[in-house]
Amino acid sequence: MQNLKCAFVFGALYVSLFFLTGCNSTQNEVKVNTDLSKNSFFEEHQVETQSDVFRLDSKVTSKLTSYFNDGPPHLSQAQALMQFLVDNGEASLAYQSNANLTASEAFSNLNANCLSLSILAYSLSEFLGFDGHFQRVHIPEYWDQTQGYSLLTGHVNLVVSEANRSLGAAHVLYSKPKSITIDFDPNSREQNFPVSSISKKRILSMFYSNKGAMALVRKDFDMAYSYFKAAINTDPQYSGAWGNLAIVFRVNGFMEQAEEVYQQALALNPGNSNVLGNLALLYKLTNREAAGEQILARLDNKRKNNPYYQIVKGNDALEANKLSDALAYFRQAKKLDSQMHDSYFGMARVYYLRGEIELAKHYLSKAYKQSNFVHDRNRYQGKLQWLQAVAKN
């Protein structure tokens, strides 16, 4: 699905998300037929409003005012925003790809995804009088596994800059305002990925798309439909939202409408690989095997040098109990990027299933050393302790 992160491609269900979500924004608006999003089969439910998503409750604003109680904040203090989040949240800051929270919810529970944390940072910055604008970070295609679904994810961050300040009748203008980038992903901070500006409207559409993707994973199709339709109503030019809505239609048997919606998504972004992959599956399910395979072959060639794609194929091979194939994919991922913890974890899983416990421990230790996030490290450490106990018995 287009994260987290729908269609069975390589044997997995793909949803496009922006916990990280993303598709290219178009420079010129494409004609959109919003009637394609209507389907009376689904019961439409109310979703969060823009105000609900970005609003800071009184608990947050009072703490914020107290934190910056020595006068109006300057941009040099913007770094304190990150520390403010860590100091004042009820949990330590941690990225969780499936935690799609409003600004106030993210403040109370900082185990959120980068989109929710960036929304929170935006609202905090706005309250303090800074200008904030969102950026899409153009990371390679990356998938996250959730309950049998492969969730294609993306990444966003926030640029905070000084607003123009007035002094009586005079105005202090900055031709190039000082700015600082707030990015909640250590991998993104360390690598110089290209970025592009995205609007607040697109961010809200991404938020709805994330919520819809999680509802789709739960098979709550009415809620998924409601969120994806809200995403389209908010930003009709967002290809990812159209692609996700088509998945809801397809899995509920509305093949013709799903195909029309996929085509709308591709009209907005012809290079949306996730939509192309899902359209290929639709072709295969509707007796157009050759057309589907042709698309998949092009995508496979396009993605062959992407280590995350190799991880997805390795996981699919594991699900099919093709251990040798899985090991080959994980090794190829490691060859393409030796810093990825996912490839080492994949190899550890293969060796465990083969009964080669010492090799499983070896690669699990490597996965632990290469991981950045606390929740990944805790997960690997727990598995290591379990393997060590198994080895003793």
C-alpha positions in Angstrom: 0.0 0.0 0.0 1.1 3.5 -0.6 4.8 4.3 5.3 2.9 2.4 6.7 3.6 2.0 4.9 -3.7 -2.8 -1.5 -2.4 -5.6 -3.5 -0.6 -8.9 -3.4 2.7 -8.2 -5.2 5.5 -10.7 -4.7 3.0 -12.5 -2.5 2.5 -9.5 -0.1 -0.1 -6.8 0.3 1.3 -3.3 -0.5 -0.1 -0.2 1.2 1.4 3.2 0.7 2.1 5.1 4.0 3.6 8.2 5.1 4.9 7.4 8.5 7.0 8.0 6.7 4.4 7.9 2.7 5.2 9.3 -0.5 4.7 9.9 -4.0 6.0 12.7 -6.2 4.1 15.9 -6.1 3.1 17.2 -9.5 4.1 20.7 -10.7 0.9 21.2 -12.7 -2.4 20.1 -11.3 -4.0 17.2 -13.2 -7.7 17.0 -13.8 -9.3 14.8 -11.1 -12.6 13.0 -11.2 -13.6 13.0 -7.5 -16.7 11.0 -8.4 -14.4 8.0 -8.7 -14.0 8.0 -4.9 -17.7 7.4 -4.2 -19.0 4.0 -3.4 -22.3 3.5 -1.4 -21.2 0.0 -0.4 -19.1 1.5 2.4 -20.3 3.3 5.5 -18.5 6.6 5.8 -17.4 7.6 9.3 -16.3 10.9 10.7 -12.5 11.4 10.9 -10.3 13.9 12.7 -10.5 17.5 11.3 -7.4 19.5 10.5 -7.9 21.4 13.8 -8.0 18.1 15.6 -4.7 17.0 14.0 -2.7 20.1 14.6 -4.2 21.6 17.8 -2.2 21.7 21.0 -4.3 21.2 24.1 -3.9 23.4 27.2 -1.6 20.9 28.9 0.9 21.3 26.1 0.7 25.0 25.7 1.1 25.6 29.4 4.2 23.5 29.6 5.5 25.2 26.4 5.0 28.6 27.9 6.8 27.6 31.1 9.7 26.1 29.2 10.3 29.3 27.3 9.6 31.7 30.2 12.6 33.9 29.6 11.0 36.0 26.8 10.2 35.4 23.1 12.2 32.5 21.7 14.8 33.0 19.1 15.8 30.6 16.4 18.9 29.7 18.2 16.6 28.1 20.7 14.8 26.0 18.1 17.1 23.1 19.0 15.4 23.2 22.4 12.2 22.0 20.7 13.7 18.5 20.4 14.9 18.5 24.0 11.5 19.9 25.0 9.8 16.9 23.5 12.1 14.4 25.2 11.9 16.2 28.6 8.1 16.6 28.7 6.7 13.6 27.0 5.3 10.7 29.1 7.6 8.3 27.3 11.0 8.5 25.7 11.1 9.7 22.2 11.0 6.7 19.8 9.9 6.2 16.2 7.0 3.8 15.8 5.9 3.4 12.2 2.3 2.5 12.9 1.6 5.2 15.6 -0.4 7.8 13.7 -1.1 10.5 16.3 -2.4 14.0 16.4 -0.1 16.8 17.8 -1.5 16.6 21.3 -1.6 12.8 21.3 2.1 12.7 20.1 3.0 15.0 22.9 1.6 12.7 25.5 3.0 9.6 23.9 6.2 10.3 21.9 6.3 6.7 20.6 5.0 8.0 17.3 6.0 8.0 13.6 8.0 10.7 11.9 4.9 12.2 10.4 3.1 12.6 13.7 6.3 13.9 15.4 6.8 16.4 12.6 3.2 17.5 13.0 3.8 18.0 16.7 7.0 20.0 16.0 5.2 22.2 13.5 2.4 23.0 16.0 5.0 23.7 18.7 6.9 26.0 16.3 3.8 27.8 15.3 2.8 28.4 18.9 6.3 29.9 19.5 6.0 32.3 16.6 8.3 30.5 14.2 7.6 29.7 10.5 7.5 26.0 9.8 7.3 24.1 6.5 7.3 20.5 5.8 9.7 18.6 3.5 9.5 15.3 1.8 12.8 13.4 2.1 13.4 11.4 -1.0 14.7 8.2 0.6 14.8 4.9 -1.4 11.6 2.8 -1.5 11.3 1.1 1.9 8.8 -1.5 3.1 7.7 -2.3 6.6 6.1 -5.7 7.4 2.8 -5.5 9.4 0.5 -8.5 9.9 1.2 -9.9 6.4 1.1 -6.5 4.7 4.1 -4.9 3.1 3.8 -1.2 3.9 5.7 1.1 1.6 7.0 4.0 3.6 8.4 7.5 3.1 9.8 10.2 5.3 9.2 13.8 6.1 10.9 16.4 8.2 10.3 20.0 9.3 12.3 23.2 8.6 11.8 25.9 11.2 12.8 29.5 10.4 12.4 32.9 12.0 9.2 34.7 11.0 9.6 38.3 9.9 9.3 40.5 13.0 7.9 44.0 13.1 9.2 46.8 15.3 6.7 49.6 15.4 6.3 51.0 11.9 9.6 49.5 10.8 9.9 45.9 9.6 12.9 43.6 10.1 13.1 41.5 6.9 15.4 38.6 6.2 16.2 37.9 2.6 17.3 34.4 3.7 15.8 33.7 7.1 17.9 31.5 9.4 16.5 28.0 9.7 17.0 24.7 11.3 15.8 21.3 10.2 14.1 19.0 12.7 14.4 15.4 11.6 13.3 12.5 13.8 15.1 9.7 11.9 18.8 9.3 12.6 19.4 7.6 9.3 17.9 10.5 7.4 20.0 13.0 9.4 23.2 11.2 8.6 22.6 11.0 4.9 22.2 13.9 2.5 19.0 12.8 0.8 17.3 15.3 -1.6 14.2 17.0 -0.3 11.2 18.9 -1.7 8.7 21.2 0.0 5.2 19.8 0.7 2.2 21.7 1.8 0.3 21.4 5.1 -2.6 20.1 3.1 -0.5 17.3 1.7 0.7 16.5 5.2 -2.9 16.2 6.4 -3.8 14.0 3.4 -0.8 11.8 4.4 -2.0 11.6 7.9 -5.4 10.3 6.7 -3.7 7.9 4.4 -1.7 6.4 7.3 -4.8 6.0 9.4 -6.6 4.4 6.5 -3.7 2.0 5.9 -3.8 0.8 9.5 -7.6 0.4 9.3 -7.1 -1.7 6.1 -4.6 -3.9 7.9 -7.3 -4.5 10.5 -9.8 -5.2 7.7 -12.0 -2.4 8.9 -12.9 -1.4 5.4 -15.5 1.2 6.2 -12.9 3.1 8.3 -10.2 2.6 5.7 -12.6 4.0 3.0 -13.5 6.9 5.2 -9.8 7.9 5.8 -8.7 7.5 2.2 -11.7 9.5 0.9 -10.9 12.2 3.5 -7.3 12.2 2.1 -8.6 12.7 -1.4 -11.0 15.4 -0.4 -8.2 17.2 1.4 -5.7 16.9 -1.4 -7.2 15.5 -4.7 -3.7 15.7 -6.3 -2.2 13.1 -3.9 -1.5 10.0 -6.0 -0.8 7.8 -3.0 -4.3 8.4 -1.5 -6.0 7.3 -4.8 -3.8 4.3 -5.0 -4.7 3.2 -1.4 -8.4 3.8 -2.1 -8.2 1.5 -5.1 -6.9 -1.2 -2.9 -10.0 -1.0 -0.7 -12.2 -1.3 -3.8 -10.1 -4.3 -5.1 -10.2 -6.4 -2.0 -13.9 -5.9 -1.8 -14.5 -7.0 -5.3 -15.0 -3.7 -7.1 -12.5 -4.5 -9.8 -13.6 -2.1 -12.5 -13.8 0.9 -10.1 -10.4 -0.1 -8.6 -8.9 0.0 -12.1 -10.3 3.4 -12.8 -9.0 4.7 -9.5 -5.5 3.2 -10.2 -5.5 5.0 -13.5 -6.4 8.2 -11.7 -3.5 7.7 -9.4 -1.1 7.1 -12.3 -2.5 10.2 -14.1 -1.3 12.2 -11.1 2.0 10.4 -10.9 2.9 8.1 -13.8 6.0 6.9 -12.0 4.2 5.7 -8.9 5.8 2.2 -8.7 3.5 1.1 -5.9 0.4 1.9 -7.9 1.9 0.2 -11.0 2.6 -2.9 -8.9 -0.9 -3.0 -7.6 -2.3 -2.5 -11.1 -0.2 -5.4 -12.3 -1.9 -7.6 -9.7 -5.3 -6.4 -10.7 -4.5 -7.3 -14.3 -3.4 -10.8 -13.2 -6.6 -11.3 -11.1 -8.7 -10.3 -14.1 -7.2 -12.7 -16.6 -4.6 -10.3 -18.1 -1.6 -12.2 -16.9 0.7 -11.0 -19.7 0.0 -7.3 -19.0 0.6 -7.8 -15.3 3.8 -9.7 -15.8 5.1 -7.0 -18.1 4.7 -4.3 -15.5 6.2 -6.5 -12.8 9.2 -7.2 -14.9 9.8 -3.5 -15.5 9.5 -2.8 -11.7 11.8 -5.7 -10.8 14.5 -4.3 -13.1 14.0 -0.8 -11.7 14.2 -2.0 -8.1 17.0 -4.6 -8.4 19.6 -2.3 -6.9 17.4 -1.3 -4.0 18.4 -3.3 -0.9 15.0 -2.8 0.8 13.4 -4.4 -2.2 15.7 -7.4 -1.8 14.6 -7.6 1.9 10.9 -7.7 0.8 11.7 -10.5 -1.6 13.6 -12.3 1.1 10.7 -12.1 3.5 8.3 -13.3 0.8 10.7 -16.3 0.2 10.7 -17.0 3.9 6.9 -17.0 3.9 7.0 -19.6 1.1 9.6 -21.6 3.1 12.1 -21.1 0.3 15.1 -20.8 2.6 17.8 -20.8 0.0 16.1 -18.1 -2.0 15.5 -16.0 1.1 19.2 -16.3 2.1 20.3 -15.2 -1.4 18.0 -12.1 -1.3 19.2 -11.1 2.2 22.8 -11.6 1.1 22.2 -9.4 -1.9 20.6 -6.7 0.3 23.7 -6.8 2.5 26.0 -6.5 -0.6 24.1 -3.4 -1.7 24.1 -1.8 1.8 26.2 -3.4 4.6 24.8 -1.0 7.1 21.2 -2.3 7.1 20.2 -4.2 10.1 17.2 -5.8 8.3 19.5 -8.0 6.1 21.3 -9.4 9.0 18.1 -10.1 10.8 16.8 -11.9 7.7 19.9 -14.1 7.6 19.5 -14.8 11.3 15.9 -16.0 10.7 17.0 -18.3 7.8 19.8 -19.9 9.9 17.5 -20.4 12.9 14.9 -22.2 10.6 17.8 -24.3 9.4 18.7 -25.2 12.9 22.1 -23.4 12.7 21.8 -21.6 16.0 25.3 -20.2 16.3 25.0 -18.6 12.9 21.6 -17.2 13.8 23.1 -15.7 17.0 26.0 -14.2 15.0 23.8 -12.4 12.5 21.3 -11.4 15.2 24.2 -9.7 17.0 25.1 -7.9 13.8 21.5 -6.7 13.4 21.6 -5.4 16.9 24.9 -3.5 16.3 23.6 -1.9 13.1 20.2 -0.8 14.5 19.6 2.8 15.6 16.2 2.8 17.2 15.7 1.7 20.7 12.7 -0.5 19.9 14.7 -2.4 17.3 17.6 -2.9 19.7 15.2 -4.2 22.4 13.6 -6.6 19.9 17.0 -8.0 18.8 18.3 -8.2 22.3 15.3 -10.1 23.4 15.7 -12.6 20.6 19.4 -13.0 21.3 18.7 -13.8 25.0 16.1 -16.4 23.9 18.5 -17.9 21.4 21.2 -18.1 24.0 18.8 -19.9 26.4 17.9 -22.3 23.6 21.5 -23.1 22.9 22.1 -24.0 26.5 19.2 -26.5 26.6 
